[in-house]
Amino acid sequence: MNKLLLHPATKPLLFALALLPFAQLLWGALADTLGANPAEALIRGSGDWVLRFLCITLAITPLREATGWSALARLRRMFGLFTYFHGLTHFLCYAWLDMGLDLAAIVRDIPKRPFILVGTLALLLMTPLAATSFNRAIKAMGAARWKRLHQLVHATVLLALLHFFWMRSAKHNFGEWSVYAGVVAALLGWRLWQAAQRRSKARGRAAATS
C-alpha cells in the first residue's frame, strides 16, 4: 500500500476526486439539476463536504498508525487545503446566494444567527491553518509552534459539528449529524487516548531516572 500511495499518479488522482464534489455542484447549477431550491442545494451541499473533509483529514494520522501506511502523511496537507477550499465555497455560496454579496448585511447577519456565527468562526480558524500549511511556514515558525497552531483543527471540527447540528435542528433531523458526531468523537477520542499514553510514558521515564 505504501508503494501505491507513493506512486506519482496517486496525488493527482486524489486531487481530482477531492475536486469532484465542487465540480458536481457547479455542473448542477449550470445544468439546473439541483431541484426546486438550487441556492439551498449549493449552500448545504458545499457545507456537507467541509465536514466530510475535516473527518478525512483527522482520520489520516490514526489510519496511518493503525495500518503502518506511513505514506498517508503526504496526503494530509492536500486534504486539509481542500477542507478550506470547500469552506470558502460554502461561505461564498451563503454570501452570494443568501445575502446578495451585501457586505453590510452579511456583517449584521452573522452575529444574529448562531449557526452562521459558529460556521464563520470555524472558517476563520481554518484560515491560519491553510496559510501555514507549506514547508516554508513550518521552517519559519518552527515545528513546535507550528504543531501548536495546527491543534486548532480540533476546535474547528467541533464548531463545524455545532454548525451542522443547528442547521439540522430546524427540521429536527439529526440522523446524519449523529453519524458525523460519532466519527468526530472517535477521532478526537483516539487523540486524547494517545496524549494520555504519552503522558503516562513520560511519567514512567521520569520515575525511572529519579
C-alpha positions as CSV (number, residue, x, y, z in Angstrom):
1,M,0.0,0.0,0.0
2,N,2.9,2.4,0.8
3,K,4.2,1.8,-2.7
4,L,0.8,2.6,-4.2
5,L,0.4,5.7,-2.1
6,L,3.9,6.9,-3.2
7,H,3.1,6.3,-6.9
8,P,3.4,9.6,-8.9
9,A,-0.2,9.2,-10.1
10,T,-1.8,8.9,-6.7
11,K,-1.8,12.5,-5.7
12,P,-3.2,13.9,-9.0
13,L,-5.9,11.2,-8.9
14,L,-6.9,12.0,-5.3
15,F,-6.8,15.7,-6.2
16,A,-9.3,15.2,-9.0
17,L,-11.5,13.1,-6.7
18,A,-11.4,15.8,-4.0
19,L,-12.4,18.4,-6.6
20,L,-15.3,16.2,-7.9
21,P,-17.9,17.4,-5.3
22,F,-17.3,21.0,-6.3
23,A,-17.5,20.1,-10.0
24,Q,-20.8,18.2,-9.4
25,L,-22.3,21.2,-7.6
26,L,-21.1,23.6,-10.3
27,W,-22.5,21.4,-13.1
28,G,-25.8,21.0,-11.3
29,A,-26.1,24.8,-11.0
30,L,-25.2,25.3,-14.7
31,A,-27.5,22.5,-15.9
32,D,-30.3,23.5,-13.5
33,T,-30.5,20.0,-11.9
34,L,-30.3,21.0,-8.2
35,G,-34.1,20.9,-7.6
36,A,-36.6,23.4,-6.7
37,N,-34.2,25.4,-4.5
38,P,-30.8,25.4,-6.1
39,A,-29.4,28.1,-3.8
40,E,-30.1,25.9,-0.7
41,A,-28.7,22.8,-2.5
42,L,-25.5,24.7,-3.2
43,I,-25.1,26.1,0.3
44,R,-25.9,22.8,2.0
45,G,-24.0,20.6,-0.4
46,S,-20.8,22.6,-0.1
47,G,-21.2,22.7,3.7
48,D,-21.6,18.9,3.9
49,W,-18.2,18.5,2.2
50,V,-16.4,20.7,4.7
51,L,-17.3,18.4,7.5
52,R,-16.5,15.3,5.4
53,F,-13.1,16.6,4.5
54,L,-12.4,17.6,8.1
55,C,-13.1,14.0,9.1
56,I,-10.9,12.6,6.3
57,T,-8.1,14.9,7.3
58,L,-8.4,14.0,11.0
59,A,-8.6,10.3,10.1
60,I,-5.2,10.2,8.3
61,T,-3.0,10.0,11.4
62,P,-4.9,7.2,13.3
63,L,-5.2,5.3,10.0
64,R,-1.5,5.7,9.3
65,E,-0.6,4.5,12.8
66,A,-3.1,1.6,12.7
67,T,-2.0,0.3,9.3
68,G,1.6,1.3,9.0
69,W,0.9,3.1,5.8
70,S,3.3,5.9,6.5
71,A,2.9,7.4,3.0
72,L,-0.6,8.6,4.0
73,A,1.1,11.6,5.7
74,R,1.9,13.1,2.3
75,L,-1.8,13.4,1.6
76,R,-2.8,15.2,4.8
77,R,-1.9,18.7,3.6
78,M,-3.8,18.3,0.4
79,F,-7.0,17.1,2.2
80,G,-6.6,19.9,4.7
81,L,-6.4,22.5,1.9
82,F,-9.4,21.0,0.2
83,T,-11.3,21.3,3.5
84,Y,-10.5,25.1,3.5
85,F,-11.4,25.3,-0.2
86,H,-14.9,23.8,0.4
87,G,-15.3,26.0,3.5
88,L,-14.6,29.1,1.4
89,T,-17.0,27.8,-1.3
90,H,-19.7,27.2,1.4
91,F,-19.3,30.8,2.8
92,L,-19.3,32.4,-0.7
93,C,-22.5,30.5,-1.6
94,Y,-24.1,31.9,1.6
95,A,-22.7,35.4,0.9
96,W,-23.8,35.5,-2.7
97,L,-27.0,33.4,-2.9
98,D,-28.4,34.2,0.6
99,M,-27.1,37.8,1.1
100,G,-26.5,39.1,-2.5
101,L,-22.9,39.9,-1.6
102,D,-24.1,42.8,0.5
103,L,-21.2,43.1,2.9
104,A,-23.0,45.3,5.4
105,A,-26.0,42.8,5.5
106,I,-23.6,39.9,6.0
107,V,-21.8,41.6,8.9
108,R,-25.2,42.3,10.5
109,D,-26.5,38.7,9.8
110,I,-23.6,36.7,11.2
111,P,-23.9,37.6,14.9
112,K,-27.7,37.4,14.7
113,R,-27.8,33.7,13.7
114,P,-25.8,31.4,16.0
115,F,-25.3,28.7,13.4
116,I,-23.8,31.2,10.9
117,L,-21.6,32.7,13.7
118,V,-20.1,29.3,14.6
119,G,-19.7,28.4,11.0
120,T,-17.8,31.7,10.3
121,L,-15.6,31.1,13.4
122,A,-14.7,27.6,12.0
123,L,-13.7,29.2,8.7
124,L,-11.7,31.9,10.4
125,L,-9.9,29.2,12.5
126,M,-9.1,27.3,9.3
127,T,-7.6,30.4,7.6
128,P,-4.2,30.4,9.5
129,L,-4.0,26.6,9.1
130,A,-4.3,26.9,5.4
131,A,-1.9,29.9,5.3
132,T,0.8,27.9,7.2
133,S,0.4,24.6,5.5
134,F,3.5,24.9,3.5
135,N,7.1,23.9,4.2
136,R,8.3,27.5,4.4
137,A,5.8,28.3,7.1
138,I,6.9,25.3,9.1
139,K,10.5,26.3,8.8
140,A,9.8,29.9,9.7
141,M,7.6,29.1,12.7
142,G,9.5,26.1,14.0
143,A,8.0,22.7,14.3
144,A,6.8,23.1,17.9
145,R,4.9,26.4,17.3
146,W,3.5,25.1,14.0
147,K,2.1,22.0,15.7
148,R,0.5,24.1,18.5
149,L,-1.2,26.3,15.9
150,H,-2.5,23.3,14.0
151,Q,-4.2,22.0,17.1
152,L,-6.9,24.5,16.1
153,V,-8.2,21.8,13.8
154,H,-9.8,20.2,16.8
155,A,-11.8,23.3,17.7
156,T,-12.6,23.8,14.0
157,V,-14.2,20.4,13.7
158,L,-16.3,20.9,16.9
159,L,-17.5,24.3,15.6
160,A,-18.4,22.7,12.2
161,L,-20.3,20.0,14.0
162,L,-22.2,22.5,16.1
163,H,-22.9,24.5,12.9
164,F,-24.3,21.4,11.3
165,F,-26.4,20.5,14.4
166,W,-28.1,23.9,14.4
167,M,-28.7,23.6,10.7
168,R,-30.5,20.3,11.2
169,S,-32.3,21.3,14.4
170,A,-34.7,23.5,12.4
171,K,-36.2,20.3,10.9
172,H,-35.5,18.0,13.9
173,N,-33.4,15.8,11.5
174,F,-30.4,14.6,13.4
175,G,-29.7,11.2,11.8
176,E,-26.9,12.4,9.5
177,W,-25.5,14.7,12.2
178,S,-25.3,11.7,14.6
179,V,-23.1,9.8,12.2
180,Y,-20.7,12.8,11.9
181,A,-20.8,13.2,15.7
182,G,-19.8,9.6,16.2
183,V,-16.9,9.8,13.7
184,V,-15.6,13.0,15.3
185,A,-16.0,11.6,18.8
186,A,-13.9,8.5,17.7
187,L,-11.2,10.6,16.1
188,L,-10.9,13.1,18.9
189,G,-11.2,10.3,21.5
190,W,-8.2,8.5,19.8
191,R,-6.1,11.6,20.1
192,L,-7.0,12.0,23.8
193,W,-6.0,8.4,24.4
194,Q,-2.7,8.9,22.6
195,A,-2.0,12.0,24.7
196,A,-2.7,10.1,27.9
197,Q,-0.4,7.3,26.7
198,R,2.4,9.8,26.0
199,R,2.0,11.5,29.5
200,S,2.0,8.1,31.2
201,K,5.2,7.1,29.4
202,A,6.8,10.4,30.2
203,R,6.0,9.9,33.9
204,G,7.4,6.4,33.7
205,R,10.7,7.6,32.3
206,A,10.9,10.4,34.8
207,A,10.3,8.0,37.7
208,A,12.9,5.6,36.3
209,T,15.6,8.3,36.2
210,S,14.8,9.9,39.6
